[in-house]
Amino acid sequence: MLRSRLPVILACSFLFTCFHWGYGQNYIVQDITLNGNHRTKEQVILRELTFQKGDTLNIEDIDKLITQSKQNLLNASLFNWVEILHTTDQQNIYIYINVEEQWYWIPILHIRTAEGNFNTWWQSKPRNWHTLTFGIELTDYNFLGRKHQLSGTVHAGYDNLLDIKYTIPYINKKQTIGLQMGAGFNISRKIITSIHDYQLHSFRSNKAIRRGGYAMIGIIWRPKHHFSWENNISYYIDTYNDTIFQEQNDFWHSRCINYFRLYTKAKWDFRDYASYPLKGYYADIILEKNGLFLPFESVNTFYAQINGRYYTPIVPRFYFGAGISMFSTFNTKFPITIGKFINSDNIEIRGLYSYLIPANHMVLFKTNFKIALLEPTFIRIRNWDPRIGHLSFACYWNIFFDVMYHASNNDYLILNRHEKLTPWQQVLGMGIDLVTSYDKVFRFETSYSFQIGKLFYGISFKTAI
């Protein structure tokens, strides 16, 4: 009887061996070797890996885990280039990670306009050159080699500002809890008082009419690579001299505006490259409460925002992206200086950049179809420091269609020469996106608004979706 079953037993043993060694082979991560991290601490790189020393990896998962680890490291904005190699023996896998660090002290020139954004100022006739404010922001994105971010900003000109921020990504052994803090002071010779024909209308003076400042502290929780939760509390104070009340008696009912702000943001990020994604998805929820019902606070407003984005390649060099954004503002007891507006902050409908739209509620849907004219290309300049001599370029042609519905806030809107925008807005356009080193994006667009019946041109410095 045993002889009759022997062929079956041998066949099953053969199949099991083939499956185990051919398809289900497991390897133990025996060692992880790092190279090129001259400033970055080892634990910062290891934190972004999807595996650690001693983990058991299935042969079918290795390539996927290595690809995701490479994307995590590049999205950390610490390296120009990342390479992850591996070798195996009978039971072990050895990981070799080569990185090329960026130049971490990055100066950014600031040019601020009294009109609210660059496109509005550029299209104004004549352009008010004397209302420009120039400044510089200096940030170390890898302070102490631990991915700490230390930044300082100074503005001088029509407005003056001093701002300092410090972020520590991890303060615990598990590297899941971080800390952020900041403080700033500003002096201004202009005050936004209303919105005339969807343009900022401000009162200006030859002397300072507003002095303000803030202080902030918060906690960041990142238990997983793709999820983070930011929470902070801030205190703001602004004081105004009597000049503004003499000229604008309906500006606000107090010379001093001070209040606390609670802010929370939960984020799920599964994009391939955060600075200019072509594959993956993203979602976040933002809640903001200005005023905590304290006796001295004159501000009381609640703000909620939800964003979702999806990206996918269609065929080689062809890509599609879509995004949806929604926000609502409740208990609208606030001065215009802290209001939320479409085409300000982080909400914009393409083409209508020169329109500052006050709204209590909004839903915005964006679509984007793009073609890679130049796939990501890397250039090394000989005899240059690799931190600045390793350059990358990419160029995409795209067409887009945006649809927005909004419920207008008429408290600060004054219409003289412009008809009120309809709740529904639809924009069709096309443009060129340039993506360069250090996660910089330059967008040049032309678009047509169906409701306004006008052709628009615009420039932007961040990804559209």
C-alpha positions in Angstrom: 0.0 0.0 0.0 2.9 2.3 0.8 4.4 1.6 -2.6 1.1 2.6 -4.3 1.1 5.9 -2.5 4.8 6.7 -2.9 4.4 8.4 -6.3 1.7 10.7 -4.9 3.9 11.5 -1.8 6.9 12.3 -4.1 4.8 14.5 -6.4 3.4 16.5 -3.5 6.9 16.9 -2.0 8.2 18.1 -5.3 5.3 20.6 -5.8 5.8 21.9 -2.2 9.5 22.4 -2.7 9.0 24.3 -6.0 6.4 26.5 -4.4 8.4 27.2 -1.3 11.7 27.9 -3.0 10.5 29.2 -6.4 7.5 31.3 -5.4 7.4 31.7 -1.6 11.1 32.0 -0.7 11.6 34.2 2.4 14.7 36.1 3.2 15.9 37.7 6.4 17.2 41.3 6.2 20.7 40.6 7.5 22.2 44.0 7.0 21.4 47.5 5.7 24.4 49.5 4.4 24.1 53.3 3.9 26.4 55.4 1.7 26.4 59.1 0.9 24.6 60.3 4.0 27.4 62.7 5.1 25.1 64.9 7.2 21.9 62.9 7.5 21.7 60.6 10.5 21.2 56.9 9.9 18.0 56.7 11.9 16.4 59.4 9.6 16.9 57.1 6.5 16.0 53.9 8.3 12.7 55.6 9.5 11.5 55.9 5.8 12.2 52.2 4.9 9.3 49.7 4.6 11.6 47.1 6.2 14.1 47.0 9.0 17.1 44.8 9.9 15.8 41.4 11.1 12.6 41.5 9.1 11.5 38.5 7.0 10.7 39.4 3.4 9.0 37.3 0.8 10.7 37.2 -2.6 7.6 38.4 -4.3 7.4 41.6 -2.1 11.0 42.7 -2.3 10.8 44.9 -5.4 7.6 46.5 -4.2 9.0 47.3 -0.8 12.2 48.7 -2.2 10.3 50.9 -4.7 8.1 52.3 -1.9 11.2 52.9 0.3 12.8 54.9 -2.5 9.7 57.0 -2.9 9.6 57.6 0.9 13.2 58.8 0.9 12.7 61.1 -2.1 9.5 62.6 -0.6 11.5 63.5 2.5 13.0 66.3 0.4 16.5 65.5 1.7 18.1 63.8 -1.3 18.6 64.6 -5.0 19.0 60.9 -5.9 18.3 57.6 -4.2 19.4 54.1 -5.2 18.5 50.9 -3.3 20.3 47.6 -4.3 20.2 44.2 -2.8 21.9 40.8 -2.9 20.9 37.5 -1.4 22.3 34.2 -0.3 20.4 31.1 0.6 18.5 32.6 3.5 19.5 36.3 3.9 19.1 39.5 1.9 21.6 42.4 2.1 20.4 46.0 1.4 22.6 48.7 0.0 21.3 52.3 0.0 23.1 55.1 -1.9 21.9 58.6 -1.5 23.0 62.0 -2.7 22.2 64.8 -0.3 20.7 68.1 -1.3 21.9 71.6 -0.3 19.9 72.0 2.9 20.3 75.8 3.4 18.0 77.1 0.8 17.3 80.9 0.4 13.9 81.8 -1.2 13.3 85.3 -2.4 9.8 86.7 -1.4 8.1 89.4 -3.5 4.7 90.3 -1.9 2.1 92.6 -3.4 -0.6 94.7 -1.8 -3.1 93.3 -4.4 -3.0 89.8 -2.9 -1.3 87.7 -5.5 1.2 88.1 -8.4 -1.3 87.7 -11.2 -3.6 90.4 -9.9 -0.7 92.8 -9.4 0.7 92.0 -12.9 -2.6 92.7 -14.6 -3.3 95.9 -12.7 -2.9 99.2 -14.7 -0.7 100.9 -13.8 1.3 98.5 -11.6 2.0 99.8 -8.1 5.7 99.2 -7.8 5.9 101.2 -4.6 3.6 98.7 -2.8 5.9 95.7 -3.3 7.4 94.1 -0.3 10.7 92.2 -0.6 12.0 89.6 1.7 14.0 86.4 2.1 13.3 83.1 3.7 16.2 81.0 4.8 15.4 77.4 5.7 17.6 74.5 6.8 15.6 71.4 5.9 18.0 69.0 7.7 19.1 70.9 10.8 21.4 68.8 12.9 21.2 66.1 10.3 18.0 64.9 12.0 15.4 66.3 9.4 14.7 69.2 11.7 13.4 72.2 9.9 14.6 75.6 11.0 13.4 78.6 9.0 13.5 82.4 9.3 11.8 85.0 7.2 12.4 88.7 7.0 10.4 91.2 4.9 11.2 94.8 4.4 9.6 97.5 2.3 5.9 98.4 2.3 5.4 95.9 5.1 7.9 94.5 7.6 7.9 91.0 9.0 10.0 88.7 11.1 9.1 85.1 11.4 10.8 82.0 12.9 9.6 78.4 12.8 11.2 75.2 14.1 9.9 71.6 13.4 11.2 68.5 15.1 9.8 65.4 13.3 10.5 62.9 16.0 10.9 63.4 19.8 10.2 59.8 20.9 12.2 56.6 20.4 9.6 55.1 18.0 9.9 58.2 15.8 6.2 58.7 15.7 5.7 62.0 17.6 7.1 65.4 16.5 7.0 68.9 17.7 6.5 72.3 16.0 6.8 75.8 17.2 6.8 79.3 15.7 6.6 83.0 16.4 6.4 86.1 14.3 5.9 89.9 14.4 4.8 92.2 11.6 4.3 95.9 10.9 2.1 97.0 8.1 1.2 100.3 6.3 -1.9 98.8 4.6 -5.0 97.2 5.9 -7.5 95.2 3.8 -10.9 96.7 4.3 -13.1 95.1 1.7 -13.2 93.4 -1.7 -14.2 95.7 -4.6 -15.1 93.9 -7.8 -13.3 90.8 -6.6 -10.1 92.7 -6.0 -8.6 93.5 -2.6 -9.3 97.0 -1.5 -7.0 98.3 1.2 -6.4 101.4 3.2 -2.8 102.6 2.9 -0.8 105.1 4.9 2.7 106.5 5.0 3.1 105.2 8.6 2.4 101.9 10.3 -1.2 101.4 11.0 -1.1 97.8 12.1 1.2 95.9 14.4 0.7 92.2 15.1 2.3 89.0 16.2 1.7 85.4 16.9 3.1 82.4 18.8 2.4 78.7 18.0 3.1 75.3 19.4 2.0 71.9 18.1 2.4 68.2 17.9 2.7 66.0 14.8 1.8 62.3 15.0 3.0 60.0 12.2 2.5 56.4 13.2 2.8 55.1 9.6 4.6 56.2 6.4 1.5 57.3 4.7 -0.5 58.9 7.5 0.2 62.0 9.7 -1.9 64.1 12.0 -0.9 67.7 12.9 -2.4 69.6 15.8 -1.4 73.0 17.0 -2.6 76.0 19.1 -1.7 79.6 18.3 -2.3 83.0 19.8 -2.7 86.0 17.6 -2.8 89.7 18.4 -3.2 92.7 16.1 -3.4 96.3 17.1 -4.5 99.2 14.9 -4.0 102.9 15.3 -6.8 105.4 15.1 -6.2 106.4 11.5 -8.0 103.3 10.1 -11.1 103.9 12.2 -11.3 107.6 11.1 -11.2 106.6 7.5 -13.1 103.3 7.7 -15.5 103.5 10.6 -17.1 100.1 9.8 -13.7 98.3 9.7 -14.1 96.6 13.1 -15.4 97.4 16.5 -12.1 97.2 18.4 -8.6 98.6 18.1 -7.2 95.3 19.3 -8.0 91.8 17.9 -6.6 88.9 19.9 -7.7 85.3 19.9 -6.6 81.7 20.1 -6.7 79.4 17.2 -6.9 75.6 17.2 -5.8 73.8 14.1 -5.8 70.1 13.1 -5.0 68.3 9.9 -5.1 64.6 9.2 -3.4 63.5 6.0 -3.3 60.3 4.0 -0.6 60.5 1.3 0.0 57.6 -1.2 1.5 59.7 -4.0 4.6 58.5 -5.9 6.3 61.9 -5.6 4.6 64.6 -3.5 6.0 67.6 -5.3 4.6 66.5 -8.7 2.7 63.3 -8.5 1.8 61.1 -11.5 0.5 58.1 -9.7 -1.3 57.4 -6.4 -3.9 59.2 -4.3 -4.1 61.8 -1.5 -6.7 63.0 1.1 -6.7 65.3 4.0 -9.2 66.9 6.5 -8.6 70.3 8.0 -10.4 71.8 10.9 -9.8 75.3 12.3 -11.4 77.1 15.2 -10.6 80.8 15.7 -11.7 82.0 19.1 -12.2 79.8 22.1 -15.1 81.7 23.7 -12.8 83.5 26.1 -14.0 86.9 27.4 -11.3 89.0 25.7 -11.8 87.3 22.3 -13.8 89.2 19.6 -13.4 86.5 16.9 -15.5 83.4 16.6 -15.4 81.2 13.5 -15.1 77.6 12.6 -13.6 76.4 9.3 -13.6 72.9 7.8 -12.0 71.7 4.6 -11.7 68.3 2.8 -9.4 67.6 -0.1 -9.0 64.5 -2.3 -6.8 63.8 -5.3 -6.2 60.9 -7.6 -3.4 60.4 -10.2 -2.8 57.6 -12.7 -0.7 56.9 -15.8 -2.8 56.0 -18.9 -0.2 54.8 -21.4 3.5 55.7 -21.5 4.0 59.5 -21.3 0.2 60.1 -20.8 -1.2 60.9 -17.4 -4.5 61.8 -15.8 -5.3 63.5 -12.5 -8.4 64.7 -10.7 -9.1 66.4 -7.4 -11.9 67.7 -5.3 -11.8 70.3 -2.6 -14.7 71.4 -0.3 -14.8 74.0 2.5 -17.3 75.6 4.8 -17.1 78.5 7.2 -19.5 78.8 10.1 -20.2 81.5 12.8 -18.7 84.1 10.6 -17.8 86.7 13.2 -14.3 87.8 12.1 -12.5 90.8 10.5 -11.7 90.5 6.8 -8.0 90.3 7.7 -8.4 86.7 8.8 -11.1 85.7 6.2 -10.9 82.7 3.9 -11.2 83.4 0.2 -11.1 81.4 -3.0 -7.8 82.0 -4.9 -6.1 82.8 -1.6 -4.3 80.4 0.7 -4.5 76.9 -0.7 -7.8 77.0 -2.7 -7.7 78.2 -6.3 -9.7 77.8 -9.5 -7.4 77.9 -12.4 -7.7 80.9 -14.7 -9.5 83.1 -12.2 -6.3 83.8 -10.2 -7.0 87.6 -10.3 -10.5 87.1 -8.7 -10.5 87.0 -4.9 -13.8 85.4 -4.2 -15.3 85.5 -0.6 -17.4 82.4 0.1 -18.9 80.7 3.0 -19.2 77.3 1.2 -17.4 75.9 -1.8 -17.0 72.7 -3.8 -14.2 72.6 -6.5 -13.6 69.7 -8.9 -10.4 69.7 -11.0 -9.3 67.4 -13.9 -6.0 67.3 -15.7 -4.8 65.4 -18.7 -1.1 65.7 -19.4 1.6 64.5 -21.8 5.3 64.3 -20.9 7.2 66.4 -23.4 10.4 65.7 -21.5 10.5 62.8 -19.0 12.5 63.5 -15.8 16.1 64.1 -17.0 19.1 64.3 -14.8 22.2 66.3 -15.6 25.5 66.4 -13.7 27.8 69.5 -14.0 31.4 68.5 -13.7 33.5 70.0 -11.0 30.5 71.3 -9.1 29.4 70.3 -5.7 27.0 67.4 -6.3 24.4 69.0 -4.0 23.9 71.8 -6.5 25.5 70.3 -9.6 23.0 67.4 -9.9 20.1 69.0 -11.8 16.8 67.5 -12.8 14.2 68.7 -15.4 10.8 67.6 -16.7 8.3 69.3 -18.9 4.6 68.4 -19.4 1.9 69.8 -21.6 -1.6 69.6 -20.1 -5.2 70.5 -20.7 -7.5 71.0 -17.7 -11.2 71.6 -16.8 -12.3 73.0 -13.5 -15.8 73.2 -12.1 -16.7 75.2 -9.0 -19.9 75.9 -7.0 -19.7 78.5 -4.2 -22.1 80.3 -1.9 -20.8 83.8 -1.8 -20.1 85.8 1.4 -21.4 89.3 0.7 -20.4 90.9 3.9 -17.1 92.2 2.5 -18.0 92.2 -1.3 -18.7 95.5 -3.0 -19.6 95.5 -6.7 -19.2 98.7 -8.7 -18.2 97.8 -12.3 -18.4 94.0 -12.1 -21.4 91.8 -12.1 -21.7 89.3 -9.4 -20.2 85.9 -10.3 -22.7 83.1 -10.7 -22.5 80.3 -8.2 -21.3 77.9 -10.9 -18.0 78.5 -12.6 -16.4 76.4 -15.3 -12.9 76.9 -16.8 -11.2 75.1 -19.7 -7.5 75.7 -20.4 -4.1 74.4 -21.2 -0.6 75.1 -20.2 3.0 74.0 -19.7 4.4 72.7 -16.4 8.2 72.8 -15.7 9.4 70.6 -12.9 13.0 71.3 -11.6 15.4 70.3 -8.9 14.5 70.9 -5.2 10.8 70.1 -5.9 10.2 73.4 -7.7 7.2 73.7 -10.1 6.5 76.5 -12.7 3.2 76.6 -14.4 2.3 78.8 -17.4 -1.4 78.6 -18.4 -4.1 80.1 -20.6 -7.7 79.4 -19.9 -11.3 80.4 -20.8 -14.1 81.0 -18.4 -17.5 80.1 -19.8 -19.5 82.2 -17.3 -17.3 85.4 -17.6 -16.7 84.9 -21.3 -13.0 85.9 -21.1 -9.6 84.5 -21.8 -7.1 84.5 -19.0 -3.4 84.0 -18.6 -1.6 83.0 -15.4 1.6 81.9 -13.7 1.7 79.7 -10.7 4.5 78.1 -8.7 3.0 74.9 -7.3 1.3 71.8 -8.7 -2.3 72.3 -9.8 -3.8 69.2 -8.3 
